[in-house]
Amino acid sequence: MSRRLTTLAIVAVAFLALVANTFFVVDQREQAIVLRFGEPVRVVNAPGRPGAGLNLKVPFWENVIKFDRRNIALETLGEEIVAADQRRLVVDAFVRYRITNPLQFYTTLRDERTATNRLEALVNSSLRGVLSSAPQTDIVSTRRAELMRLTRDDVARRATQSRFGIQIIDVRIRRADFPQGNQEAVFRRMQTDRAQEAARLRAVGEQYKRERIAQADREVTITLAQAQELGETVRGQGDAQRTRIFAQSFGRDPSFAAFWRSMQAYEASLGQGDTTMVLSPDSAFFRYFDRGPTGR
């Protein structure tokens, strides 16, 4: 009984191994190559040749290699290039490609790791060839889209000539920066430019301030001179009118003239409050104190 069970177990294991090596499943997102003793014999679920699902192969004589059927992303390492204006740039790019001929892809590249290395070298070479003919401003902004289109076309052409069996969908620059040493030099130059611009603005502001102060001082001087001139004119007119009035008054009443001169003498001698006078009370100087305005 145990021998029979052992035999049945061996047969079951052999059957399962046979089934496992006979059937294989290809996902809709994959494409496969069936190899017989290392040589490709057919392709399953290649673009334009659907065949996803359960498939058969000759057990133990054939094996299967699968590749991605979707778009594949590749990001290149930073590549230093010299632009047409002799400025150095570190350029990072990314590539989107698709395996359109898996048989040719396998024959030329064998696997996706080798494809990544070969394609990265090809993209970097194309970037150097295309971008070295353009100045830095074109690469960074002005003609960036056009240069990327030229790079994509060049990569696609060279990939076709190399029989990679792939379709280049897009090539784009992800980042274009100055090398570390150049960045520091650019930052220093930018700081110097900003400092010069700040000094220029301060100088312009200082000059404008001085001009405004000088203009204000000139206007103040002119205004004061005009006011003084007007004041002197009005004062002169007042003095003339006062002199005329006094002359008319003095001519009409001589006693009023004597009274006015005495009042002026009183003001000049006693107005400060610190004058001491030793005079007789009946002195003529004080006659208007005792006798009133007439002095009699």
C-alpha positions as CSV (number, residue, x, y, z in Angstrom):
1,M,0.0,0.0,0.0
2,S,2.8,2.4,0.8
3,R,4.6,1.6,-2.4
4,R,1.3,2.4,-4.3
5,L,0.9,5.7,-2.5
6,T,4.5,6.6,-3.3
7,T,4.0,5.8,-6.9
8,L,0.8,7.9,-7.0
9,A,2.5,10.8,-5.4
10,I,5.4,10.7,-7.9
11,V,2.9,10.5,-10.7
12,A,0.9,13.5,-9.3
13,V,4.1,15.6,-8.9
14,A,5.2,14.7,-12.4
15,F,1.8,15.6,-13.8
16,L,1.8,19.0,-11.9
17,A,5.3,19.7,-13.2
18,L,4.2,18.8,-16.7
19,V,1.2,21.1,-16.5
20,A,3.3,23.9,-15.0
21,N,5.8,23.7,-17.8
22,T,3.1,23.4,-20.5
23,F,0.8,26.3,-19.6
24,F,1.7,29.9,-19.0
25,V,-0.3,33.1,-18.6
26,V,0.4,36.4,-20.3
27,D,-1.1,39.5,-18.7
28,Q,-2.7,42.2,-20.9
29,R,0.1,44.5,-19.8
30,E,2.8,42.1,-20.9
31,Q,4.2,40.5,-24.0
32,A,6.2,37.4,-24.1
33,I,8.8,35.5,-26.3
34,V,8.9,31.7,-26.3
35,L,12.4,30.4,-26.5
36,R,13.4,26.9,-27.5
37,F,16.9,26.0,-26.3
38,G,17.6,29.8,-26.0
39,E,16.4,30.6,-29.6
40,P,13.2,32.6,-30.0
41,V,10.4,30.7,-31.8
42,R,7.4,32.9,-31.4
43,V,6.0,36.1,-29.8
44,V,2.8,36.2,-27.7
45,N,0.6,39.4,-27.2
46,A,3.0,41.7,-29.2
47,P,1.6,45.0,-30.3
48,G,-0.9,44.3,-33.1
49,R,-0.8,40.6,-32.3
50,P,-3.1,39.9,-29.3
51,G,-2.7,36.8,-27.3
52,A,-3.1,37.6,-23.7
53,G,-4.4,34.9,-21.4
54,L,-3.6,31.2,-21.1
55,N,-1.0,29.8,-23.6
56,L,0.8,26.6,-24.3
57,K,4.5,25.7,-24.8
58,V,6.4,22.5,-25.2
59,P,7.4,21.5,-21.6
60,F,11.0,21.4,-20.6
61,W,12.1,22.3,-24.2
62,E,10.7,25.8,-24.2
63,N,10.7,28.7,-21.7
64,V,9.2,32.2,-21.7
65,I,10.6,35.7,-21.3
66,K,8.1,38.5,-20.6
67,F,8.5,42.3,-21.3
68,D,6.3,45.2,-20.3
69,R,3.8,46.2,-23.0
70,R,3.1,49.6,-21.5
71,N,5.1,52.8,-21.8
72,I,8.4,52.6,-19.9
73,A,10.0,55.5,-18.0
74,L,13.7,56.1,-17.9
75,E,15.4,58.9,-16.0
76,T,18.9,59.7,-17.0
77,L,21.6,60.9,-14.6
78,G,22.8,64.5,-14.7
79,E,24.9,65.1,-17.8
80,E,27.2,68.1,-18.0
81,I,27.2,69.8,-21.4
82,V,28.8,72.9,-22.8
83,A,26.3,75.3,-24.5
84,A,27.2,77.3,-27.6
85,D,28.0,80.3,-25.5
86,Q,30.6,78.2,-23.5
87,R,28.4,78.0,-20.4
88,R,28.3,74.7,-18.6
89,L,25.0,73.2,-17.7
90,V,24.0,70.0,-15.8
91,V,21.0,68.5,-17.6
92,D,18.7,65.8,-16.3
93,A,16.3,64.2,-18.8
94,F,13.6,61.6,-18.7
95,V,12.5,59.3,-21.6
96,R,9.3,57.5,-22.3
97,Y,9.5,54.6,-24.7
98,R,7.6,51.4,-25.6
99,I,8.8,48.0,-26.8
100,T,7.2,47.6,-30.2
101,N,9.2,44.7,-31.5
102,P,10.0,42.3,-28.6
103,L,11.8,39.8,-30.8
104,Q,14.2,42.5,-32.1
105,F,14.5,43.9,-28.6
106,Y,15.5,40.5,-27.2
107,T,17.9,39.9,-30.0
108,T,19.7,43.2,-29.6
109,L,19.4,44.0,-25.9
110,R,18.2,40.8,-24.1
111,D,16.6,42.5,-21.1
112,E,15.4,45.9,-19.9
113,R,18.4,46.5,-17.7
114,T,20.7,46.4,-20.7
115,A,18.2,48.5,-22.6
116,T,18.3,51.1,-19.8
117,N,22.1,51.4,-20.0
118,R,22.2,51.6,-23.8
119,L,19.3,54.0,-24.0
120,E,20.7,56.3,-21.3
121,A,24.1,56.5,-23.2
122,L,22.2,57.2,-26.4
123,V,20.1,60.0,-24.8
124,N,23.1,61.7,-23.2
125,S,24.9,61.6,-26.5
126,S,22.0,63.2,-28.3
127,L,21.6,65.8,-25.6
128,R,25.3,66.8,-26.0
129,G,25.0,66.9,-29.8
130,V,21.8,69.0,-29.9
131,L,22.2,71.3,-26.9
132,S,25.8,72.2,-27.6
133,S,24.6,74.1,-30.7
134,A,22.4,76.4,-28.6
135,P,23.2,79.1,-26.1
136,Q,22.2,78.7,-22.5
137,T,19.1,81.0,-22.7
138,D,17.7,78.9,-25.5
139,I,18.1,75.7,-23.5
140,V,16.6,77.1,-20.4
141,S,13.6,79.0,-21.8
142,T,13.5,80.4,-25.3
143,R,13.8,77.3,-27.6
144,R,13.5,74.5,-25.0
145,A,10.5,72.8,-26.7
146,E,12.1,72.9,-30.1
147,L,15.4,71.5,-28.7
148,M,13.6,68.7,-27.0
149,R,11.8,67.8,-30.2
150,L,15.1,67.7,-32.1
151,T,16.6,65.5,-29.3
152,R,13.6,63.1,-29.4
153,D,13.8,62.8,-33.2
154,D,17.6,62.1,-32.9
155,V,17.2,59.5,-30.2
156,A,14.4,57.8,-32.2
157,R,16.5,57.7,-35.4
158,R,19.5,56.3,-33.6
159,A,17.4,53.7,-31.7
160,T,15.9,52.6,-35.0
161,Q,19.4,52.4,-36.6
162,S,20.6,50.3,-33.6
163,R,17.6,48.0,-34.0
164,F,16.5,48.3,-30.4
165,G,12.9,47.4,-31.3
166,I,11.5,50.3,-29.3
167,Q,9.5,53.4,-30.1
168,I,10.6,56.7,-28.5
169,I,7.5,58.5,-27.3
170,D,9.0,61.5,-25.6
171,V,12.3,63.1,-24.4
172,R,12.2,66.0,-22.0
173,I,14.6,68.0,-19.9
174,R,13.6,67.7,-16.2
175,R,16.3,70.1,-14.9
176,A,19.0,72.3,-16.4
177,D,21.2,73.9,-13.8
178,F,24.7,75.3,-13.5
179,P,27.4,73.1,-12.0
180,Q,28.0,73.7,-8.3
181,G,31.0,75.9,-8.8
182,N,29.3,77.9,-11.5
183,Q,26.2,78.3,-9.3
184,E,28.3,79.9,-6.5
185,A,29.9,82.2,-9.1
186,V,26.5,83.2,-10.5
187,F,25.1,83.8,-7.0
188,R,28.1,86.0,-6.2
189,R,27.6,87.9,-9.4
190,M,23.9,88.3,-8.7
191,Q,24.8,89.6,-5.2
192,T,27.3,92.1,-6.7
193,D,24.7,93.3,-9.3
194,R,22.1,93.7,-6.6
195,A,24.5,95.6,-4.4
196,Q,25.5,97.9,-7.3
197,E,21.8,98.5,-8.2
198,A,21.1,99.3,-4.5
199,A,24.0,101.8,-4.4
200,R,22.8,103.4,-7.6
201,L,19.2,103.7,-6.3
202,R,20.6,105.2,-3.0
203,A,22.7,107.7,-5.0
204,V,19.7,108.7,-7.1
205,G,17.6,109.1,-4.0
206,E,20.3,111.2,-2.2
207,Q,20.6,113.4,-5.3
208,Y,16.8,113.8,-5.5
209,K,16.7,114.6,-1.7
210,R,19.4,117.3,-2.1
211,E,17.6,118.8,-5.1
212,R,14.3,118.9,-3.2
213,I,16.0,120.5,-0.1
214,A,17.8,123.0,-2.3
215,Q,14.5,123.9,-4.1
216,A,12.7,124.2,-0.8
217,D,15.5,126.4,0.6
218,R,15.3,128.6,-2.5
219,E,11.6,128.9,-2.2
220,V,11.8,129.8,1.5
221,T,14.5,132.4,0.7
222,I,12.3,133.9,-2.0
223,T,9.2,133.8,0.1
224,L,11.0,135.5,3.0
225,A,12.5,138.1,0.7
226,Q,9.1,138.9,-0.8
227,A,7.5,139.0,2.6
228,Q,10.2,141.3,3.9
229,E,9.9,143.5,0.9
230,L,6.1,143.7,1.3
231,G,6.5,144.4,5.0
232,E,9.0,147.2,4.4
233,T,6.6,148.6,1.8
234,V,3.6,148.5,4.1
235,R,5.8,149.9,7.0
236,G,7.0,152.7,4.8
237,Q,3.5,153.5,3.7
238,G,2.4,153.5,7.3
239,D,5.3,155.7,8.4
240,A,4.5,158.1,5.5
241,Q,0.8,158.2,6.5
242,R,1.7,158.7,10.2
243,T,4.2,161.5,9.3
244,R,1.5,163.1,7.1
245,I,-1.1,162.8,9.9
246,F,1.4,164.2,12.4
247,A,2.3,167.1,10.1
248,Q,-1.3,167.9,9.6
249,S,-2.0,167.7,13.3
250,F,1.1,169.7,14.3
251,G,0.1,172.4,11.8
252,R,-3.4,172.7,13.1
253,D,-2.5,172.7,16.9
254,P,1.2,173.6,17.9
255,S,0.4,172.8,21.5
256,F,-0.5,169.2,20.5
257,A,3.0,168.9,18.9
258,A,4.6,170.0,22.2
259,F,2.4,167.5,24.1
260,W,3.3,164.7,21.7
261,R,7.1,165.3,21.9
262,S,6.8,165.3,25.7
263,M,5.0,162.0,25.6
264,Q,7.8,160.6,23.5
265,A,10.4,162.0,25.9
266,Y,8.5,160.4,28.8
267,E,8.4,157.0,27.1
268,A,12.1,157.2,26.2
269,S,13.2,158.1,29.7
270,L,10.7,156.4,31.9
271,G,9.5,153.5,29.8
272,Q,12.0,151.0,31.1
273,G,11.1,151.5,34.8
274,D,14.6,151.6,36.0
275,T,15.4,155.3,35.5
276,T,16.1,157.6,38.4
277,M,15.6,161.4,37.8
278,V,16.4,164.2,40.2
279,L,14.4,167.2,39.1
280,S,12.3,169.9,40.8
281,P,8.6,169.0,40.9
282,D,7.8,172.3,39.1
283,S,10.2,171.6,36.4
284,A,9.0,172.2,32.8
285,F,9.6,168.5,32.1
286,F,6.7,167.5,34.3
287,R,4.3,170.2,33.4
288,Y,1.9,167.8,31.7
289,F,1.6,165.8,34.9
290,D,0.2,168.8,36.8
291,R,-1.4,170.9,34.2
292,G,-2.9,168.3,31.8
293,P,-2.7,168.1,28.0
294,T,-2.6,171.9,27.6
295,G,0.4,172.3,29.9
296,R,-1.0,175.5,31.3
